[in-house]
Amino acid sequence: MGVEGKVKFISEIERADVCGEFGTVNCTIQTICTNRTKIISAFEQKGSEIQRFRNPERSDVDETLLKWFKEERSDSAAVSGPVLM
């Protein structure tokens, strides 16, 4: 896209007031546009259950803990803060 096309694009975005409509700032809109493929893919895989893109440092520990938590909850065990610490 040439400079002229970019200027037209910017003016369309500003006219549409995307930031005001969604209550966000311009850099957030840029980040969303940059990561649109990852965002759409994650939404298609997990739906609206995810809020942010964060990968655990140790996914194996995360998966094991989630498995344990689900097993304990299915046995009606009380799983609270002290048990998790």
MDTraj code that builds the backbone (N, CA, C; nanometers):
import mdtraj as md
import numpy as np

residues = "MET GLY VAL GLU GLY LYS VAL LYS PHE ILE SER GLU ILE GLU ARG ALA ASP VAL CYS GLY GLU PHE GLY THR VAL ASN CYS THR ILE GLN THR ILE CYS THR ASN ARG THR LYS ILE ILE SER ALA PHE GLU GLN LYS GLY SER GLU ILE GLN ARG PHE ARG ASN PRO GLU ARG SER ASP VAL ASP GLU THR LEU LEU LYS TRP PHE LYS GLU GLU ARG SER ASP SER ALA ALA VAL SER GLY PRO VAL LEU MET".split()
xyz = np.array([
    [0.0855, -0.1172, 0.0000],
    [0.0000, 0.0000, 0.0000],
    [0.0899, 0.1233, 0.0000],
    [0.0598, 0.2135, -0.0874],
    [0.1380, 0.3354, -0.0968],
    [0.1023, 0.4339, 0.0131],
    [0.1778, 0.5416, 0.0189],
    [0.1567, 0.6437, 0.1203],
    [0.0169, 0.7040, 0.1090],
    [-0.0266, 0.7273, -0.0131],
    [-0.1599, 0.7851, -0.0333],
    [-0.2683, 0.6916, 0.0224],
    [-0.2529, 0.5633, -0.0032],
    [-0.3486, 0.4659, 0.0489],
    [-0.3483, 0.4611, 0.2002],
    [-0.2298, 0.4722, 0.2594],
    [-0.2181, 0.4718, 0.4051],
    [-0.2851, 0.5942, 0.4653],
    [-0.2678, 0.7085, 0.4014],
    [-0.3313, 0.8311, 0.4503],
    [-0.4828, 0.8181, 0.4441],
    [-0.5352, 0.7620, 0.3363],
    [-0.6797, 0.7402, 0.3251],
    [-0.7277, 0.6443, 0.4337],
    [-0.6511, 0.5394, 0.4565],
    [-0.6850, 0.4416, 0.5596],
    [-0.6919, 0.5082, 0.6965],
    [-0.5902, 0.5882, 0.7275],
    [-0.5867, 0.6578, 0.8565],
    [-0.7056, 0.7513, 0.8715],
    [-0.7378, 0.8239, 0.7662],
    [-0.8499, 0.9170, 0.7761],
    [-0.9819, 0.8432, 0.7947],
    [-0.9964, 0.7263, 0.7329],
    [-1.1184, 0.6464, 0.7512],
    [-1.1299, 0.5975, 0.8955],
    [-1.0178, 0.5527, 0.9502],
    [-1.0185, 0.5053, 1.0885],
    [-1.0525, 0.6204, 1.1830],
    [-0.9914, 0.7356, 1.1605],
    [-1.0184, 0.8502, 1.2471],
    [-1.1634, 0.8960, 1.2348],
    [-1.2175, 0.8922, 1.1153],
    [-1.3551, 0.9331, 1.0935],
    [-1.4506, 0.8355, 1.1641],
    [-1.4163, 0.7097, 1.1608],
    [-1.5015, 0.6088, 1.2231],
    [-1.4930, 0.6144, 1.3756],
    [-1.3910, 0.6784, 1.4286],
    [-1.3698, 0.6915, 1.5731],
    [-1.3734, 0.5552, 1.6416],
    [-1.2913, 0.4658, 1.5907],
    [-1.2837, 0.3307, 1.6450],
    [-1.2419, 0.3348, 1.7918],
    [-1.1463, 0.4188, 1.8243],
    [-1.0993, 0.4272, 1.9629],
    [-1.2118, 0.4692, 2.0563],
    [-1.2858, 0.5704, 2.0182],
    [-1.3962, 0.6168, 2.1024],
    [-1.5073, 0.5143, 2.1125],
    [-1.5343, 0.4462, 2.0032],
    [-1.6415, 0.3475, 2.0012],
    [-1.6125, 0.2302, 2.0942],
    [-1.4856, 0.1880, 2.0999],
    [-1.4485, 0.0741, 2.1829],
    [-1.3851, 0.1159, 2.3146],
    [-1.3710, 0.2449, 2.3380],
    [-1.3157, 0.2939, 2.4638],
    [-1.1706, 0.2542, 2.4842],
    [-1.0903, 0.2675, 2.3810],
    [-0.9499, 0.2285, 2.3893],
    [-0.8631, 0.3346, 2.3217],
    [-0.7342, 0.3149, 2.3278],
    [-0.6414, 0.4108, 2.2677],
    [-0.5877, 0.3557, 2.1358],
    [-0.5277, 0.4424, 2.0571],
    [-0.4812, 0.4087, 1.9234],
    [-0.3799, 0.2941, 1.9233],
    [-0.2876, 0.2915, 2.0205],
    [-0.1860, 0.1856, 2.0197],
    [-0.2494, 0.0484, 2.0416],
    [-0.3610, 0.0412, 2.1145],
    [-0.4312, -0.0853, 2.1335],
    [-0.4903, -0.1320, 2.0009],
    [-0.5482, -0.0390, 1.9265],
    [-0.6036, -0.0730, 1.7946],
    [-0.4929, -0.1242, 1.7032],
    [-0.3762, -0.0612, 1.7073],
    [-0.2637, -0.1047, 1.6256],
    [-0.2188, -0.2454, 1.6647],
    [-0.2130, -0.2734, 1.7937],
    [-0.1734, -0.4058, 1.8413],
    [-0.2735, -0.5116, 1.7956],
    [-0.4020, -0.4796, 1.8041],
    [-0.5051, -0.5728, 1.7594],
    [-0.4905, -0.5999, 1.6100],
    [-0.4678, -0.4958, 1.5322],
    [-0.4505, -0.5133, 1.3873],
    [-0.3263, -0.5967, 1.3568],
    [-0.2193, -0.5730, 1.4298],
    [-0.0959, -0.6476, 1.4089],
    [-0.1141, -0.7957, 1.4414],
    [-0.1885, -0.8237, 1.5478],
    [-0.2055, -0.9619, 1.5940],
    [-0.3384, -1.0233, 1.5520],
    [-0.4017, -0.9696, 1.4514],
    [-0.5358, -1.0143, 1.4155],
    [-0.5424, -1.1627, 1.3820],
    [-0.4412, -1.2164, 1.3174],
    [-0.4427, -1.3587, 1.2824],
    [-0.4414, -1.4448, 1.4078],
    [-0.3547, -1.4118, 1.5043],
    [-0.3487, -1.4877, 1.6293],
    [-0.4777, -1.4741, 1.7086],
    [-0.5360, -1.3563, 1.7078],
    [-0.6596, -1.3310, 1.7824],
    [-0.7734, -1.4134, 1.7245],
    [-0.7878, -1.4111, 1.5941],
    [-0.8959, -1.4861, 1.5294],
    [-0.8765, -1.6357, 1.5502],
    [-0.7541, -1.6822, 1.5378],
    [-0.7249, -1.8239, 1.5575],
    [-0.7580, -1.8683, 1.7001],
    [-0.7173, -1.7896, 1.7987],
    [-0.7449, -1.8239, 1.9387],
    [-0.8941, -1.8240, 1.9666],
    [-0.9654, -1.7296, 1.9087],
    [-1.1100, -1.7233, 1.9285],
    [-1.1787, -1.8437, 1.8653],
    [-1.1334, -1.8825, 1.7475],
    [-1.1923, -1.9985, 1.6807],
    [-1.1660, -2.1268, 1.7575],
    [-1.0506, -2.1349, 1.8266],
    [-1.0160, -2.2551, 1.9022],
    [-1.0839, -2.2596, 2.0384],
    [-1.0856, -2.1464, 2.1089],
    [-1.1320, -2.1465, 2.2473],
    [-1.2550, -2.0612, 2.2728],
    [-1.3021, -1.9901, 2.1732],
    [-1.4200, -1.9066, 2.1920],
    [-1.3913, -1.7889, 2.2831],
    [-1.4925, -1.7455, 2.3540],
    [-1.4783, -1.6262, 2.4378],
    [-1.4290, -1.6581, 2.5785],
    [-1.3839, -1.7810, 2.6036],
    [-1.3374, -1.8168, 2.7366],
    [-1.2022, -1.7559, 2.7714],
    [-1.1270, -1.7102, 2.6710],
    [-0.9980, -1.6491, 2.6997],
    [-1.0112, -1.4973, 2.6991],
    [-0.9340, -1.4338, 2.7842],
    [-0.9348, -1.2885, 2.7920],
    [-0.8037, -1.2287, 2.7422],
    [-0.6939, -1.3001, 2.7671],
    [-0.5628, -1.2490, 2.7297],
    [-0.4784, -1.3602, 2.6705],
    [-0.3760, -1.3209, 2.5968],
    [-0.2831, -1.4171, 2.5407],
    [-0.1625, -1.4269, 2.6324],
    [-0.1654, -1.5251, 2.7176],
    [-0.0511, -1.5480, 2.8048],
    [-0.0237, -1.6970, 2.8075],
    [0.0986, -1.7314, 2.7836],
    [0.1377, -1.8711, 2.7914],
    [0.2086, -1.8935, 2.9240],
    [0.1763, -2.0024, 2.9922],
    [0.2453, -2.0286, 3.1183],
    [0.3929, -2.0577, 3.0933],
    [0.4751, -2.0254, 3.1926],
    [0.6179, -2.0522, 3.1786],
    [0.6436, -2.2024, 3.1709],
    [0.5653, -2.2790, 3.2473],
    [0.5783, -2.4240, 3.2480],
    [0.4423, -2.4840, 3.2156],
    [0.4153, -2.5070, 3.0898],
    [0.2844, -2.5565, 3.0497],
    [0.2561, -2.6956, 3.1054],
    [0.3613, -2.7769, 3.1263],
    [0.3407, -2.9100, 3.1828],
    [0.2872, -2.9016, 3.3258],
    [0.3389, -2.8085, 3.4044],
    [0.2912, -2.7891, 3.5415],
    [0.1487, -2.7348, 3.5391],
    [0.1240, -2.6422, 3.4495],
    [-0.0093, -2.5836, 3.4369],
    [-0.1134, -2.6901, 3.4023],
    [-0.0819, -2.7750, 3.3067],
    [-0.1747, -2.8809, 3.2658],
    [-0.1967, -2.9828, 3.3773],
    [-0.0900, -3.0198, 3.4480],
    [-0.1008, -3.1159, 3.5580],
    [-0.1851, -3.0592, 3.6713],
    [-0.1636, -2.9333, 3.7049],
    [-0.2413, -2.8689, 3.8103],
    [-0.3884, -2.8608, 3.7727],
    [-0.4179, -2.8274, 3.6493],
    [-0.5566, -2.8207, 3.6046],
    [-0.6226, -2.9587, 3.6104],
    [-0.5504, -3.0610, 3.5694],
    [-0.6029, -3.1982, 3.5757],
    [-0.6337, -3.2361, 3.7209],
    [-0.5389, -3.2092, 3.8113],
    [-0.5577, -3.2389, 3.9533],
    [-0.6781, -3.1627, 4.0084],
    [-0.6873, -3.0349, 3.9751],
    [-0.7969, -2.9512, 4.0233],
    [-0.9317, -3.0078, 3.9793],
    [-0.9426, -3.0456, 3.8534],
    [-1.0686, -3.1011, 3.8021],
    [-1.1026, -3.2328, 3.8708],
    [-1.0028, -3.3169, 3.8965],
    [-1.0263, -3.4434, 3.9673],
    [-1.0760, -3.4187, 4.1095],
    [-1.0117, -3.3250, 4.1770],
    [-1.0522, -3.2935, 4.3149],
    [-1.1939, -3.2369, 4.3192],
    [-1.2251, -3.1492, 4.2277],
    [-1.3585, -3.0893, 4.2231],
    [-1.4651, -3.1940, 4.1888],
    [-1.4311, -3.2901, 4.1035],
    [-1.5280, -3.3944, 4.0694],
    [-1.5537, -3.4867, 4.1884],
    [-1.4568, -3.4948, 4.2815],
    [-1.4737, -3.5737, 4.4038],
    [-1.5362, -3.4909, 4.5155],
    [-1.5817, -3.3707, 4.4825],
    [-1.6428, -3.2769, 4.5777],
    [-1.5474, -3.2346, 4.6889],
    [-1.4216, -3.2358, 4.6612],
    [-1.3218, -3.1909, 4.7589],
    [-1.3185, -3.0388, 4.7607],
    [-1.2949, -2.9849, 4.8781],
    [-1.2846, -2.8394, 4.8912],
    [-1.1440, -2.7975, 4.8481],
    [-1.1390, -2.7236, 4.7416],
    [-1.0111, -2.6739, 4.6914],
    [-1.0118, -2.5236, 4.7096],
    [-0.9287, -2.4772, 4.8038],
    [-0.9255, -2.3334, 4.8329],
    [-0.7804, -2.2864, 4.8333],
    [-0.7610, -2.1621, 4.8670],
    [-0.6294, -2.0999, 4.8655],
    [-0.5210, -2.1755, 4.9397],
    [-0.5454, -2.2140, 5.0691],
    [-0.4395, -2.2842, 5.1435],
    [-0.3973, -2.4164, 5.0790],
    [-0.4915, -2.4866, 5.0179],
    [-0.4591, -2.6149, 4.9536],
    [-0.3714, -2.5900, 4.8311],
    [-0.3940, -2.4810, 4.7626],
    [-0.3189, -2.4504, 4.6421],
    [-0.1806, -2.3944, 4.6700],
    [-0.1589, -2.3457, 4.7889],
    [-0.0290, -2.2860, 4.8210],
    [0.0682, -2.3920, 4.8513],
])
top = md.Topology()
chain = top.add_chain()
for i, resn in enumerate(residues, 1):
    res = top.add_residue(resn, chain, resSeq=i)
    for name in ("N", "CA", "C"):
        top.add_atom(name, md.element.get_by_symbol(name[0]), res)
traj = md.Trajectory(xyz[None], top)
